[in-house]
Amino acid sequence: MARQQSSELTGAEQKIMQVLWQQGPSSVKDIAAVLSQKSPVAYTTVQTLCRILLDKGHVQTEKQGKAFIYRAITVQQEARTQALSSLLKRFFGGSPALLAQHLLAEQHLSPELAAQLQASIDDAVQATGPEKADNAPISQSAAIDKVKTSHS
């Protein structure tokens, strides 16, 4: 039985989408040239991945002469949202609080960035109302302490 095709982007597909988001509509040759600046990539590999992206509905194509021009129809923010949702479900049991606590414990935050993030959290809670918020805002040190004690 064939495996069901996922609409999520693989790492290789994401690299092609990144080129299309940055460069705009491009041929396989142009995409391969951009990708080959970092590491060699075969034209046929890019061609196959572009067809997969077409099948998944992430790109559209139009023929110009002998070449097919691929254009991203999935916007970057939509792809980020889908990837983050998948990450959240797979590694954090769907808990944004666990993800945030993990990031706070594993990444250095400058005081300025911590203040900006706290302001964003406060704004989101005000916009939804505290009774509707899933997770109350917590300080960086409280989140780090909570993660440390949960790993002890």
N, C-alpha and C positions, 0 to 999 in steps of 0.2 A: 504494500500500500504506500502510495506517495505521501511524503511529508507535506503538510499544509504550508503554503507560502506565507511568510510573515510580511506585513507591510512595514515593519520596522527597518531602519537603515542599518546595514552592516558597516563595519569600519571602512571598507573599500568603497562602498556606495556613498558613504558620508563624505569621503574625500572628493568624489566626483561632484556631488551636490555642492560642496564648498566652492569648487571651481565655478560652477554655474551661477551660484549666488554672487560671487565676486566679479566674474567676467561677463556674465550675461549669456545669452544664447551662443552655443559653441559647437563646433564639429568634434567628432571623435579625435581627429588629428590634433586639434587645438587643445582639447582636454588632456590628451596624452602628453603633449609638449609641456604643459604647465605642471602636471604631476611628475614628469621625468626630471624636473629641476631639482627635486628632493631625492628621488631614487628612481632608477630605471623602471619603466612600466611598458609592457607590450601593448601595441595598438589593438590587437585582438582581445586582450583582457579588458581594456577600456570599452571596446565595442560590445562585448558580452555584458559587462556591468551596466552599460547604458540601456541595452535591451531589457535587462532585468528591472531597472528603474522605470522604464516605460510600462512594463507588465504590472508593476506595483502601483502605477498611477502617480509617480513622483515627478515625471517629466513628460513633455510632449515633444513631438518631432515634426519637422517639415523638411522636405527634400529641396535642396538648392543645387541644381546641376547633378553631379554624381554623389554629392555628400548629403548626409542627414545632419541637420542642425537640431541639437537638443536644447530645450528650454525648461528650466525648473518651474513646476506648477505648485509644488509644496513650498511654502514660505519657510524661511529659516526658523522663525519663532515657533511655528507649528511642529517642526521636526524636533526642536529642543524640548517642547512640552511633552511630546510623545516619548522621547528618550528618557526624560526625567521621570515621567510617570512609570515607565517600565523599570527603571533603576529603583525607584521608591518601592514598588511592589516586590521586586526580586530580592533586594538586599536589606530593606528596612521594614518589611511587613506592612507597607502602605502608610507608615507613620512619618509625617513631615518633621515631627519633633525629634525622632531618632536621627533622621538625616541631618537636621540642623545641629544637633548635639555632637554628632560625629564630625561634621565640618569644623565646628568650633574647637573640638579637642585636637584635631589633626592639622589645622591650618593656623598660621600666625595671622592675627588680625591687628592692624594698627588701631590705636584709639579712635582715629578719625573714621575708619571704616566701621568699627564697632558701633560708633555713635550713629552713623548713617543707617546701618542695618536696624538698630533699635528704633530709630525714627520711622523707618518703613514698617516695622512690625506694629508700632503704636498707631500709625495711620491706618493700617489694614484692620486692626481691632476696632478702631473708631468707626470705620466705614461699614463694618459688618455688625457692630455692636458686640459688647463683651458676652452677652448671653448666646450669641450665635458662633462665636469663635471656638474652633476645635481645640486650640492650644493657647494658653495664656503666654504672653511674652515673658522670657526669662533672661537674666543677665548672662553675659559670656562666662563669668566665673562660676555661676550656679550651674550652667550647662556642663562645663568642664568637670566640676565636682561630681555631678550626677553620672557622667560617663565613666569617670574614674572609679566611683564606688560600684557601678554596675559591672565593671571588669575585674574587680577585686575578688 
